[in-house]
């Protein structure tokens, strides 16, 4: 019975036009990273060709410094596509199912479903669908960009000799995989993004317990993350002589440090805090409420 509820909720989450719209919007935004990056790579290749023709050979072409793993959107932080995508992602992942969940609460649909399935079975299947839809809404455009970039830029294994070209040093999160198993590095970062954005989507459902306006509910995770990012930049990272640890998910969900390096403890702690916050609100706020 629970599995049937999960399948129904997942179909509602990922079989809608709104989900398709969000994924397509994300893919379009990533194109504003793809095009400049491919143009930059082509200019590099053209310069190599010119030097080769002029001097008959190239002593050190530095091909390892120009690889797929520092040209896809997750590993660059300067193009409009990258800056906008990692700024707007809380809205994109909250929109597909967070919106419809709030509408269900307002319309009385939940009461009808809970009578047949039970309260906790409904909430469990709902949160699983929210988690999956939020994670996929984030990862699909990133994967789309990665695959398209791979059509134009070769997947050469990064060489630590050209570390300044990548921006990933020994203290960077998962850096040991970047220089040895770069595909695994990308996969692990996509999993981190999936988990965080799935939790952010679930945060919408938790916020809906207090806020009835669906527009505000969808925007609340974005406002919260943006506020936390502002606090970090304005009140925590205040000394130019200190090397800080990146705390803001709006920065450390990139596969390259946008400001400061992060570490596994910060990433895991942030995910646990989000999960506990969602569970506490759901148990404390929803358990006493009678929806029948």
C-alpha positions as CSV (number, residue, x, y, z in Angstrom):
1,X,0.0,0.0,0.0
2,X,2.8,2.4,0.9
3,X,4.6,1.6,-2.3
4,X,1.5,2.4,-4.3
5,X,1.1,5.7,-2.6
6,X,4.8,6.5,-3.3
7,X,4.3,5.7,-7.0
8,X,1.2,7.9,-7.2
9,X,2.9,10.8,-5.5
10,X,6.0,10.5,-7.6
11,X,3.8,10.5,-10.7
12,X,2.1,13.6,-9.5
13,X,5.4,15.2,-8.8
14,X,7.3,14.4,-11.9
15,X,4.5,13.9,-14.4
16,X,3.3,17.5,-14.4
17,X,3.9,20.4,-16.8
18,X,5.3,22.4,-14.0
19,X,8.1,19.9,-13.3
20,X,8.9,19.8,-17.0
21,X,8.9,23.6,-17.1
22,X,11.3,23.8,-14.2
23,X,13.7,21.2,-15.7
24,X,13.6,23.0,-19.2
25,X,14.2,26.3,-17.5
26,X,17.2,24.9,-15.6
27,X,18.6,23.4,-18.9
28,X,18.2,26.8,-20.7
29,X,20.0,28.6,-17.9
30,X,22.9,26.1,-18.1
31,X,23.2,26.8,-21.8
32,X,24.5,30.3,-20.8
33,X,27.4,28.4,-19.2
34,X,27.9,25.9,-22.0
35,X,28.2,28.4,-24.9
36,X,30.8,30.7,-23.2
37,X,32.8,27.7,-22.0
38,X,32.9,26.0,-25.4
39,X,33.8,29.3,-27.1
40,X,36.7,29.7,-24.5
41,X,37.9,26.2,-25.2
42,X,37.8,26.8,-29.0
43,X,39.8,29.9,-28.6
44,X,42.4,28.0,-26.7
45,X,42.6,25.3,-29.4
46,X,42.8,27.9,-32.1
47,X,45.8,29.6,-30.3
48,X,47.5,26.2,-30.0
49,X,47.0,25.6,-33.7
50,X,48.4,29.1,-34.5
51,X,51.5,28.5,-32.4
52,X,52.0,25.1,-33.9
53,X,51.8,26.5,-37.4
54,X,54.2,29.3,-36.6
55,X,56.8,27.3,-34.6
56,X,56.3,23.9,-36.2
57,X,55.9,22.2,-32.8
58,X,54.5,22.7,-29.3
59,X,56.8,21.9,-26.4
60,X,54.1,22.0,-23.7
61,X,50.5,22.3,-25.0
62,X,49.1,22.1,-21.4
63,X,46.2,20.0,-22.7
64,X,45.5,18.7,-19.1
65,X,44.7,22.2,-18.0
66,X,41.8,22.4,-20.4
67,X,39.4,19.5,-19.6
68,X,35.8,18.7,-19.3
69,X,36.1,18.6,-15.5
70,X,36.8,22.4,-15.3
71,X,34.6,23.5,-18.2
72,X,31.2,22.1,-17.2
73,X,28.8,24.4,-15.2
74,X,29.6,22.8,-11.8
75,X,33.3,23.5,-12.0
76,X,33.2,27.1,-13.1
77,X,31.8,30.1,-11.3
78,X,32.2,33.0,-13.8
79,X,29.7,32.6,-16.6
80,X,26.1,34.0,-16.4
81,X,24.7,30.5,-16.5
82,X,26.7,29.3,-13.6
83,X,26.1,32.3,-11.3
84,X,22.4,32.4,-12.1
85,X,21.8,28.7,-11.8
86,X,23.5,28.4,-8.4
87,X,21.6,31.5,-7.2
88,X,18.1,30.5,-8.4
89,X,18.3,26.7,-7.7
90,X,16.3,26.9,-4.3
91,X,13.3,28.3,-6.3
92,X,13.7,25.8,-9.1
93,X,13.7,22.8,-6.8
94,X,10.9,24.1,-4.6
95,X,8.5,25.0,-7.4
96,X,7.5,21.6,-8.9
97,X,5.8,19.9,-6.0
98,X,6.0,22.6,-3.3
99,X,3.4,24.6,-5.2
100,X,1.0,21.7,-5.7
101,X,1.4,20.6,-2.1
102,X,0.2,23.9,-0.8
103,X,-2.8,23.8,-3.2
104,X,-3.7,20.4,-1.9
105,X,-3.7,21.7,1.7
106,X,-6.0,24.6,0.7
107,X,-8.4,22.6,-1.4
108,X,-9.0,19.9,1.2
109,X,-7.5,17.1,-0.9
110,X,-5.4,15.9,2.0
111,X,-8.4,15.2,4.1
112,X,-9.8,12.9,1.5
113,X,-6.6,11.0,0.9
114,X,-5.7,10.6,4.6
115,X,-9.1,9.0,5.3
116,X,-8.2,6.2,2.9
117,X,-4.4,5.9,3.5
118,X,-3.7,7.1,7.0
119,X,-1.9,10.3,8.0
120,X,1.7,9.0,8.3
121,X,1.6,6.9,5.2
122,X,0.4,9.9,3.3
123,X,3.1,12.2,4.7
124,X,5.9,9.6,4.2
125,X,5.0,9.1,0.5
126,X,4.5,12.8,0.0
127,X,8.0,13.6,1.5
128,X,9.6,10.9,-0.6
129,X,8.1,12.4,-3.8
130,X,9.1,15.9,-2.7
131,X,12.6,14.7,-2.1
132,X,12.9,13.0,-5.4
133,X,11.4,15.8,-7.4
134,X,13.6,18.4,-5.8
135,X,16.7,16.4,-6.3
136,X,15.9,15.6,-9.9
137,X,15.0,19.2,-10.7
138,X,18.5,20.2,-9.6
139,X,20.5,17.4,-11.1
140,X,18.9,16.9,-14.5
141,X,20.0,20.3,-15.8
142,X,23.5,19.8,-14.4
143,X,23.8,16.4,-16.0
144,X,22.4,17.9,-19.3
145,X,25.2,20.5,-19.2
146,X,27.9,18.0,-18.3
147,X,26.9,15.7,-21.2
148,X,26.7,18.5,-23.7
149,X,30.0,19.9,-22.6
150,X,31.6,16.5,-23.1
151,X,30.6,16.7,-26.7
152,X,33.0,19.6,-27.2
153,X,35.7,19.3,-24.5
154,X,37.7,16.1,-23.9
155,X,37.5,14.4,-20.6
156,X,41.3,14.5,-19.8
157,X,42.1,13.5,-16.3
158,X,43.2,16.7,-14.4
159,X,46.9,17.0,-13.7
160,X,47.9,18.5,-10.2
161,X,50.7,20.4,-12.0
162,X,48.0,22.7,-13.4
163,X,46.2,23.1,-10.1
164,X,45.7,26.9,-10.7
165,X,43.6,26.1,-13.8
166,X,41.1,24.1,-11.8
167,X,40.8,26.0,-8.5
168,X,40.7,22.8,-6.5
169,X,43.5,22.4,-4.0
170,X,44.3,19.6,-1.6
171,X,42.0,21.0,1.1
172,X,39.0,21.2,-1.2
173,X,36.1,18.8,-0.6
174,X,36.6,15.5,-2.4
175,X,39.8,16.8,-4.1
176,X,41.4,13.4,-3.9
177,X,38.9,12.1,-6.4
178,X,39.1,15.1,-8.7
179,X,42.8,14.3,-9.6
180,X,42.4,10.5,-9.7
181,X,38.8,9.6,-10.6
182,X,37.2,12.7,-11.9
183,X,34.0,11.0,-13.1
184,X,33.5,9.7,-9.6
185,X,34.1,13.3,-8.3
186,X,31.4,14.6,-10.5
187,X,29.0,11.8,-9.5
188,X,29.6,12.4,-5.8
189,X,29.0,16.1,-6.2
190,X,25.7,15.5,-8.1
191,X,24.7,13.2,-5.3
192,X,25.4,15.9,-2.7
193,X,23.4,18.4,-4.8
194,X,20.5,15.8,-5.2
195,X,20.3,15.3,-1.4
196,X,20.5,18.9,-0.5
197,X,17.9,20.0,-3.1
198,X,15.6,17.1,-2.1
199,X,15.7,18.3,1.5
200,X,15.1,21.9,0.3
201,X,12.0,20.7,-1.5
202,X,10.8,19.0,1.6
203,X,11.4,22.2,3.5
204,X,8.5,23.7,1.5
205,X,6.2,21.1,2.9
206,X,7.4,21.8,6.4
207,X,6.9,25.6,5.9
208,X,3.4,24.9,4.6
209,X,2.4,23.9,8.1
210,X,2.8,27.6,9.1
211,X,2.3,29.6,5.9
212,X,-0.8,29.1,3.7
213,X,0.3,31.3,0.7
214,X,1.9,29.0,-1.8
215,X,4.0,31.7,-3.4
216,X,5.6,32.5,0.0
217,X,6.1,28.9,0.8
218,X,8.0,28.3,-2.5
219,X,10.2,31.4,-1.9
220,X,10.9,30.7,1.8
221,X,13.8,28.3,1.2
222,X,15.4,30.7,-1.2
223,X,15.0,33.6,1.2
224,X,16.4,31.5,4.1
225,X,19.5,30.4,2.1
226,X,20.0,33.9,0.7
227,X,19.8,35.3,4.2
228,X,22.3,32.7,5.6
229,X,24.6,33.5,2.7
230,X,24.4,37.2,3.5
231,X,25.2,36.5,7.2
232,X,28.2,34.5,6.3
233,X,29.6,37.1,3.9
234,X,28.8,40.1,6.2
235,X,29.4,38.8,9.7
236,X,31.5,35.6,9.6
237,X,33.9,36.1,6.7
238,X,35.2,39.5,8.1
239,X,38.9,39.1,8.1
240,X,41.1,39.1,5.0
241,X,43.9,37.3,6.9
242,X,41.8,34.2,7.8
243,X,41.1,31.3,5.5
244,X,37.5,30.4,6.3
245,X,35.5,27.2,5.7
246,X,32.6,27.7,3.3
247,X,29.3,27.3,5.2
248,X,26.7,28.5,2.6
249,X,25.0,25.8,0.4
250,X,24.6,28.4,-2.3
251,X,28.4,28.2,-2.7
252,X,29.5,24.7,-1.6
253,X,27.0,22.9,-3.9
254,X,29.3,23.9,-6.8
255,X,31.9,21.3,-7.7
256,X,34.5,24.1,-7.4
257,X,35.1,26.5,-4.5
258,X,33.4,29.8,-5.3
259,X,34.8,31.6,-2.2
260,X,36.3,29.3,0.4
261,X,36.9,25.6,0.6
262,X,34.4,23.5,2.4
263,X,34.7,20.1,4.0
264,X,32.8,16.9,4.5
265,X,31.8,17.7,8.1
266,X,30.1,21.0,7.1
267,X,28.3,19.3,4.2
268,X,27.0,16.4,6.4
269,X,26.1,18.6,9.3
270,X,24.1,21.0,7.1
271,X,22.2,18.1,5.6
272,X,21.5,16.6,9.1
273,X,20.3,20.0,10.4
274,X,17.9,20.4,7.4
275,X,16.6,16.9,8.0
276,X,16.1,17.4,11.7
277,X,14.3,20.7,11.1
278,X,11.9,19.1,8.7
279,X,11.2,16.1,11.0
280,X,10.7,18.3,14.0
281,X,8.2,20.6,12.3
282,X,6.4,17.6,10.8
283,X,6.1,15.7,14.0
284,X,5.4,18.6,16.4
285,X,3.2,20.6,14.0
286,X,1.3,17.9,12.1
287,X,1.0,15.1,14.7
288,X,-1.5,16.9,16.9
289,X,-3.5,18.2,13.9
290,X,-6.7,16.3,13.1
291,X,-7.1,16.3,9.3
292,X,-10.1,13.9,9.1
